[in-house]
């Protein structure tokens, strides 16, 4: 494929972004070699240091395997990459070239959130339960300002995930919330029903506080699957 010359600012970022998108988009299938450093430097009109830095970052993401003195080979990113691949796209205001990504992330959010609510109900400390109740009231006080409610809703879910005591869930939560741009722009009307449901949020917080694990899990799943609706394919069409 042809490459456009890199802009003068952040040439390594430019090279990295173009190669990342080419690999994830299928221009370079898994197992294929990338062009040599010399060829890439000529194609992007940059020095080889910028190429090496870009290749190092691609390797860290699990997109390529760099061999000293040998070819840099493309890996199957679906088998080797993690959430940090999506995170790299945040500052670029880009999305992964995966048609179902928005739906997939919302489904992941629902799974993590529902189980975090269950765990918080089972093992959160009393202060953590009180913090969840307080966060729910702060969210309710933000109504009907959707923007303010969205911020307060995020704070409530952070308290729930923290209360679950699961560090893996917390790290995934951090990735998902920090990567709003990376995971795609979910149309606002898809989350309106969820954000305006003050009664359901208060009930969820009360269930966690009372230690009702099964009920808290069901309540959380109901809230977090609302944006998915009955036709999840529409989400991905609307975000493009």
Secondary structure, 3 states (H helix, E strand, C coil): CCCCCCCCCCHHHHHHHHHHHHHHCCCCCCCCECCCHHHHHHHHCCCHHHHHHHHHHHHHCCCEECCCCCCCEECCHHHHCCHHHHHCCCCCCCCCCCCCHHHHHHHHHHHHHHHHHHHHHHHCCHHHHHHHHHHHHHHHHCCCCHHHHHHHHHHHHHHHHHHHCCHHHHHHHHHHHHCCCCCCCCCHHHHHHHHHCHHHHHHHHHHHHHCCHHHHHHHHHHHHHHHHCCCCHHHHHHHC
